[in-house]
Amino acid sequence: MAAPVAVDLNRPQGHARRLLELLHALGNDAPAAPMDKARWCLLDALGCGLFGAHQPWGEIMTAEALADGAHGTCSILGTAHATAPAQAALCNGTAIHGFELDDLLSEAVIHPGAVIIPAALAAAQACDASGEQLLRGIVAGYEATARISMALGMEASQRGFHKTSVVGPVAGAVAASLTMKLSLEQMVNAVGLACSCGSGVKNFATGSAGMVKRMHAGRAAEAAVRMTLLARRGFAAPPEAIDGIYGLLDAFSGSKAQPQQLDGAWGEKWAIDDVWVKVYPICGWIQGVVQLLTSMRSEDGFTAGDVEKVVVATSAFAVKNNANADVHDTMDAQYSIPYCVAVALLGNPMNPEEFAAPRIFDTGLKHIAQRVELQVDQIADQVYPRQFASRVELRLKDGRTLSHSTLDPHGTPADPCSVDEQVEKFRNLARLSGLTKDLSDAIDIVRTLESRKISELMRELRQA
């Protein structure tokens, strides 16, 4: 193993440059604890990708990528196909982000895995990287995702940009660069190029969402890999593209950017420790609401027919962006608090089919959704986005009122999913994808990834 790169934390330089030096050093010496977390982030993303690949948007993206005729050894999840690295990252990122099941970094308000995992996987297969090097790339990519997102603050998001697809190309380029063992200066160029690829607007959150959000992570992963490969060939970029004048922070957040977040408090904690593993295939803001309702439904002795009214109190952001009760497609349903309330009272919110046609047009669900009232909860507003608090009040026809609240839904760092739960989620999503293999070998490879090749893992996940 090469010696760790020494980084002078007191050297006067830009915050971004120092961050990139620190991240690059992880390529030689990443700590054991975040490396272990990275393997389970990988498994979670693979399960999401296997399932998402067979959604309409996943299949369309795969067909389009294959139509390019690009050749390569990089696997498209859920299929028997291989293609060039950037195309594989595009397909796999779209699939992983394809059903609102992929992970979150809550305080940073961003999806890391749907960009970092496909970018690092494509890079790993392109250069036949070791499992250990892939895990290092993932750790660095998650760290870059959180820090760049926090440096952007909430300004970009509040103006309608989707931070996953703004930050994703840049953080994904970090992950791909480390996985491919690029030099520091090559990585700086990859990141500088990727800063010009940030994009993606959140119009999907306003109703009739279509499929566009599904590809935001895919396009970010594609850009990350493409820019990394260009940098490896010598394509140069401005060295201060993150925090320089007219750089990423300046362009998207202006005076509200917080560049000190890029390298501040390095090593005190790892971003990957703050990963939120989703339990339900819905927007993160709604996870707690559904968790409360499913618990109340099983414990408090009522049926949906007993409910007169449902009051959901949560953050002002969620009330503003997740209030649509008249859903028209799957994305609408997954972002609608009223619809998700109805599913929690009448169906099984862990079942992805509850959020697909024809179920979303069910009159019984619509009837319940119309009985939901949204309110801003003062506590939830104060803790957002560090925590995703919610309170649910059920008013029953017999006069009873039932009320429960949570600060931290299950799956968040405060109430994390166990490894066994993550393995079960992976198995379930693989089964729903139509993959009929016994995946025990794939899970075992992930458990021992430091001593394995990525090619071994991807062979186990190929669709016959």
Residue pairs with C-beta under 8 A, 6 or more apart in sequence:
1 28
1 29
2 28
3 28
4 25
4 28
4 29
5 21
5 24
5 25
5 28
5 184
7 18
7 21
7 22
7 25
9 18
9 266
11 18
14 240
14 243
14 244
14 259
15 151
15 243
15 259
15 260
15 262
15 263
15 264
16 240
16 242
16 243
16 244
16 247
16 259
16 262
16 263
17 188
17 239
17 240
18 262
18 263
19 144
19 147
19 242
19 262
19 263
20 174
20 184
20 187
20 188
20 191
21 184
22 263
22 266
23 140
23 143
23 144
23 174
23 178
23 187
24 140
24 177
24 178
24 184
24 187
26 136
26 139
26 140
26 143
26 178
27 133
27 136
27 137
27 140
27 177
27 178
27 181
30 135
30 136
30 139
30 140
31 270
33 270
33 273
34 139
34 142
34 270
34 272
34 273
35 132
35 135
35 136
35 139
35 450
37 139
37 270
37 272
37 273
37 275
38 135
38 138
38 139
38 142
38 272
39 135
39 446
39 447
39 449
40 419
40 422
40 446
41 103
41 112
41 113
41 117
41 138
41 142
41 272
41 275
42 117
42 134
42 135
42 138
42 446
42 449
43 422
43 423
43 426
43 443
43 446
44 102
44 103
44 113
44 277
44 422
44 425
44 426
45 96
45 102
45 103
45 113
45 114
45 117
45 118
46 77
46 117
46 426
46 442
46 446
46 461
47 101
47 425
47 426
47 427
47 428
47 429
47 430
48 95
48 96
48 97
48 98
48 99
48 101
48 102
48 113
48 114
48 429
49 77
49 78
49 92
49 95
49 96
49 98
49 117
49 118
50 77
50 78
50 95
50 429
50 430
50 433
50 435
50 461
51 78
51 95
51 98
51 99
51 101
51 352
51 429
51 430
51 432
51 433
52 58
52 78
52 94
52 95
52 96
52 97
52 98
52 99
52 101
52 214
53 59
53 62
53 76
53 77
53 78
53 79
53 91
53 92
53 95
53 98
53 433
54 78
54 433
54 434
55 95
55 98
55 99
55 214
56 211
57 94
57 98
57 211
57 214
57 215
58 78
58 91
58 94
58 95
58 98
58 214
60 211
61 90
61 91
61 94
61 95
61 215
61 218
62 76
62 79
62 81
62 91
65 76
65 83
65 87
65 88
65 90
65 91
66 81
66 83
68 83
68 87
70 83
70 84
70 87
71 83
71 84
72 82
72 83
72 84
72 85
72 87
72 88
72 126
73 82
73 125
73 126
74 82
74 83
74 84
74 85
74 87
74 88
74 89
74 121
74 122
74 125
74 126
75 81
75 82
75 88
75 92
75 121
75 125
75 458
75 461
75 462
76 82
76 83
76 88
76 91
76 92
77 91
77 92
77 95
77 96
77 461
78 95
78 433
78 434
78 435
78 461
78 463
79 462
79 463
80 462
80 463
80 464
82 88
83 91
85 122
85 123
85 125
85 126
85 225
85 229
86 122
86 222
86 225
86 226
86 229
87 222
88 118
88 121
88 122
88 125
89 118
89 119
89 121
89 122
89 172
89 218
89 221
89 222
89 224
89 225
90 215
90 218
90 219
90 221
90 222
91 118
91 218
92 117
92 118
92 121
92 122
92 218
92 221
93 114
93 115
93 118
93 119
93 215
93 217
93 218
93 219
93 220
93 221
93 222
94 214
94 215
94 217
94 218
95 218
96 102
96 113
96 114
96 117
96 118
96 217
97 111
97 114
97 164
97 213
97 214
97 215
97 216
97 217
97 218
98 214
99 281
99 330
99 334
99 352
99 355
100 278
100 281
100 282
100 283
100 334
101 278
101 281
101 352
101 429
102 111
102 113
102 114
102 217
102 278
103 111
103 112
103 113
103 114
103 275
103 276
103 277
103 278
104 110
104 111
104 112
104 275
104 276
104 278
104 284
105 111
105 112
105 142
105 145
105 146
105 149
105 271
105 274
105 275
105 276
106 274
106 276
106 284
106 385
106 386
106 387
106 388
106 412
106 413
107 146
107 150
107 274
107 385
107 386
108 145
108 146
108 149
108 150
108 163
108 271
108 274
109 149
109 154
109 157
109 163
109 385
110 145
110 146
110 149
110 163
110 164
110 167
111 164
111 217
112 141
112 142
112 145
112 146
112 171
112 271
112 275
113 142
113 275
114 164
114 217
114 218
114 221
115 141
115 145
115 164
115 168
115 169
115 171
115 172
115 217
115 220
115 221
115 224
116 137
116 138
116 141
116 142
116 145
116 171
116 172
116 175
116 221
117 138
118 217
118 218
118 221
119 141
119 172
119 173
119 175
119 176
119 221
119 224
119 225
119 228
120 134
120 137
120 138
120 141
120 172
120 175
120 176
120 179
121 134
121 454
121 458
122 176
122 221
122 225
123 129
123 137
123 175
123 176
123 177
123 179
123 180
123 225
123 228
124 133
124 134
124 137
124 179
124 454
125 454
125 455
125 458
126 180
126 229
127 179
127 180
127 181
128 453
128 454
128 455
129 137
129 179
129 180
129 181
129 454
130 450
130 452
130 453
130 454
131 445
131 448
131 449
131 450
131 451
131 452
131 453
131 454
131 457
132 449
132 450
132 451
133 178
133 179
133 181
134 179
134 449
134 454
135 449
135 450
136 178
136 179
137 174
137 175
137 176
137 177
137 178
137 179
138 175
138 272
139 270
139 272
140 174
140 175
140 178
141 171
141 172
141 174
141 175
141 178
142 171
142 270
142 271
142 272
142 275
143 270
143 271
143 272
144 170
144 171
144 174
144 175
145 167
145 168
145 171
145 271
146 271
146 274
147 261
147 262
147 263
147 271
148 167
148 170
148 171
148 242
148 248
148 262
149 163
149 167
150 258
150 261
151 243
151 249
151 253
151 257
151 258
151 259
151 260
151 261
151 262
152 163
152 166
152 167
152 248
152 249
152 252
152 253
152 257
152 258
153 253
153 256
153 257
153 258
154 385
155 252
155 253
155 254
155 256
155 257
156 163
156 166
156 252
156 253
157 163
157 202
160 201
160 202
160 203
161 200
161 201
161 202
161 252
162 200
162 201
162 202
162 213
162 216
164 200
164 216
164 217
164 220
165 198
165 199
165 200
165 216
165 217
165 219
165 220
166 198
166 199
166 200
166 248
166 252
167 198
167 220
168 198
168 216
168 217
168 220
168 221
168 223
168 224
169 194
169 195
169 197
169 198
169 220
169 223
169 224
169 227
170 191
170 194
170 195
170 198
170 224
170 242
170 248
171 224
172 194
172 220
172 221
172 223
172 224
172 225
173 187
173 190
173 191
173 193
173 194
173 223
173 224
173 227
173 228
173 231
174 187
174 190
174 191
175 224
176 190
176 224
176 225
176 228
177 186
177 187
177 190
177 191
177 228
177 231
178 187
180 228
180 232
182 190
182 228
182 231
182 232
186 231
186 232
187 231
188 237
188 239
189 230
189 231
189 235
189 236
189 237
190 224
190 227
190 228
190 230
190 231
190 232
190 237
191 227
191 237
191 241
191 242
192 236
192 237
192 238
192 239
192 240
192 241
192 242
193 227
193 230
193 231
193 235
193 237
193 241
194 223
194 224
194 227
194 228
195 237
195 241
195 242
195 247
195 248
196 237
196 241
197 220
197 223
197 224
197 227
198 248
198 252
199 219
200 216
200 219
200 220
203 212
204 210
204 212
204 213
204 331
205 321
205 322
205 335
207 324
207 326
207 328
207 332
208 328
208 329
208 332
209 329
209 331
209 332
209 335
210 329
210 331
211 331
213 331
214 331
231 237
238 244
238 247
240 247
241 247
241 248
242 248
242 249
242 262
243 249
243 250
243 257
243 259
243 262
244 250
249 257
249 259
250 257
273 413
274 413
275 413
276 284
276 411
276 412
276 413
277 411
277 416
277 417
277 421
277 422
277 425
278 284
278 287
278 411
279 287
279 291
279 350
279 409
279 410
279 411
279 417
280 286
280 287
280 290
280 291
280 340
280 349
280 350
281 334
281 350
281 352
281 355
282 290
282 334
282 335
282 340
282 349
282 355
283 322
283 334
283 335
284 388
285 314
285 315
285 317
285 318
285 321
285 322
285 337
285 388
286 318
286 322
286 335
286 337
286 340
287 388
287 409
287 410
287 411
288 314
288 388
288 389
288 390
288 406
288 408
288 409
289 312
289 314
289 337
289 340
289 341
289 344
289 390
289 392
290 340
290 341
290 343
290 344
290 349
291 406
291 409
291 410
292 390
292 391
292 392
292 404
292 405
292 406
293 310
293 341
293 344
293 345
293 392
294 344
294 349
295 404
296 302
296 392
296 394
296 402
296 404
297 344
297 345
300 394
300 402
302 394
302 396
302 400
302 402
304 342
304 345
304 346
304 364
304 368
306 396
306 397
306 398
307 345
307 368
307 371
307 394
307 395
307 396
307 397
308 371
308 395
308 396
308 397
309 371
309 372
309 373
309 394
309 395
310 341
310 345
310 368
310 371
310 372
310 373
310 392
310 393
310 394
310 395
311 372
311 373
311 374
311 375
311 392
311 393
311 394
311 395
312 337
312 341
312 372
312 373
312 374
312 375
312 390
312 391
312 392
312 393
313 374
313 375
313 376
313 377
313 380
313 390
313 391
313 392
313 393
314 337
314 374
314 376
314 377
314 380
314 388
314 389
314 390
314 391
315 376
315 377
315 380
315 381
315 384
315 388
315 389
316 376
316 381
316 384
317 384
317 385
318 337
318 380
318 384
318 390
319 374
319 375
319 376
321 335
322 335
322 336
322 337
323 336
323 337
323 338
323 374
324 332
324 335
324 336
324 338
325 336
325 338
325 339
325 366
325 369
325 370
325 372
327 333
327 336
327 339
327 360
327 369
328 360
329 357
329 360
330 355
330 356
330 357
330 360
332 339
332 360
333 339
333 340
333 355
333 360
334 340
334 355
336 369
337 372
337 374
338 368
338 369
338 370
338 372
338 374
339 360
339 365
339 369
340 349
341 368
341 369
341 372
342 364
342 365
342 366
342 367
342 368
342 369
342 372
343 349
343 354
343 355
343 365
345 368
346 364
346 365
346 368
347 354
347 359
347 365
348 354
352 432
353 359
359 365
377 389
377 390
377 391
379 389
379 407
380 388
380 389
380 390
380 391
383 389
383 407
387 407
387 408
387 412
387 414
388 408
388 409
388 412
389 405
389 406
389 407
389 408
390 405
390 406
390 409
391 403
391 404
391 405
392 403
392 404
392 405
393 401
393 402
393 403
394 401
394 402
394 403
395 401
396 402
407 414
408 414
408 415
409 415
410 417
411 417
417 425
423 443
426 439
426 443
427 439
430 439
434 463
435 461
435 463
436 464
437 460
437 464
439 460
439 461
441 460
442 457
442 460
442 461
445 452
445 456
445 457
445 460
446 457
449 457
